[in-house]
Amino acid sequence: MVTRVLIANRGEIAVRVIRACRLLGIGTVAVHSQADADSAHVLMADQALCIGPAPVRKSYLDQAAILAVAEVTGADAIHPGYGFLSENADFADRVEAAGLTFIGPTGATMRIMGDKISAKRAMRAAGVPCVPGLDEGLPDDPARVVAIARDIGYPLILKAAGGGGGRGMRRVDREADLLDALAVTREEGRSAFGNGEIYAERFLTHPRHVEIQVIADTHGNALWLGSRDCSLQRRHQKVIEEAPAPGIDAAKIAEVGERCAQACRSIGYRGVGTFEFLYEDGSFYFIEMNTRLQVEHPVTEMTAGLDLVELQIRVARGEALPLAQADVACRGHAFECRLNAEDPETFAPSPGLITAWQMAGGPGVRVDSHAGAGYRVPPYYDSLIGKLIVHGATREDALARLRAALGETVVEGIRTNLPLHRRLVDDAAFGTGGVDIHHLERMMAGDAA
Amino acid sequence: MSVDPAFVAQLSTWLAATDIAVLELRGPDGTLRLVQAGSVVRSEAVSPVEDIAAAEAEVVAAPGVGVFLDRHPLRLEPAAAPGSQHAAGEPLGFLRTGPILQAVSAPCDCIVEGVLAAHGATVGFGTPLVAIVPIDTGETP
């Protein structure tokens, strides 16, 4: 039973979770740092308690403080949102050990999927296509490493098993550089992630980032809810996402989606999750699974016509999924622009007071945000201040809506990446659809040249 | 401040025989100040409110999340009350989180100006709990 949900997060996702709880008639408890005392999620929740000063280690990452809030407020479930503690297996275990419901997968599942090598092994076993490479860490013997690398082929990429978000990775173009690169990456893995295990896989030169949204309940049901394309990235940070991934045969996506759902059943997955793939020359290659709600989940909500947070909570309280795979359809097309408080050219954070805030509206337009006029963007956290989401009958319709919506949007007082978004939606290659993950950085490099 | 008038008279006599300009007695309910004024000693009673207002009040805030208790669960009387004096480290109240009871300690020698949180209130990090006025002990740290 879930009657009162503690939201262990801040910003737009905390607001998003509170909205879903309200729809379900569930009480809400917000936690916040001193810097977020006046934030929207604090004002919207039924109850709110400060858990520490601004630095995240002393507030949003303070597991004991969050559990203490659950204890004193009588919250019986914790929604971790994304980031912060959302993929922390130890936290999930502690929540459940305290007799509370963790709205997400079990700690054990997170551990399998959080380790890139064990995740890849599990996915290959479930028939999910993976990038060519071994399902185990590289050995210490240099001769064996060289032989394995020859089998994989160059260029290849070395990845720390515990890494993620673009960290702990190194491209190797020729055999002469292999062993030095391995030593450096192994050391990085040890110091940054406490895990010196490194694996190698083929480096794809012009891939797209395509992902599959899944949801699974505790009754053995698992569904895939559609594809997303998140190729417009800079330094592994997504800028614009869309659903479905354009220009990919629907049957091919369905085949991969079904394997993802099957993988969920195989590992006993629970809750929402995302399988991330590189897509190149008509083939999908699994890279990792995110065992949580994604920032870009709204584009799937728009095309699937589902409330993923509501479903996530229903599954957490033990309900069976209320629909079957045959009920899941992809209708129209959706885009999401991440509005960040940052310089549109240098990408440097731009905290400060928002003096004017005008969001777009009209049919097919949705804004998920915690910000507004008079809101002071704190310098301590992620620069995301909102998400502009549009939906249209076709990709062209949705793109036209996105252009119009971006034209209406006004944020003053701080610098934002709105100019970059306006430029991207007029970019010819993006307009056609199917750009690769290097497109934005090439564009920026072209500006600098 | 209630002090025996005979005791005040005795102190005044002693003070007059010295070159000390002011003698100040502080207690939980106020301050008595004896001031040399020419050949006489004048006594001035300072109320607790005036006394505390003259000094700079500080707030002892919750060090974490919990339920504020103004007294130890095994005691009947509050740990702190307006005007009560406490040495550094003495409890001014308690925070209860599940089975854990954590003392909210006086950060310095102080007089309590007021207890700001209600007994049994759920408080977060930084919630003001007790207003205090530090006592200047004259010690150099």
Interface residues (C-beta under 8 A of the other chain):
Chain A: Q34 Q47 A48 L49 C50 I51 G52 P53 S59 A65 A68 V69 E71 V72 T73
Chain B: G64 V65 G66 V67 T97 G98 T122 V123 G124 F125 G126 T127
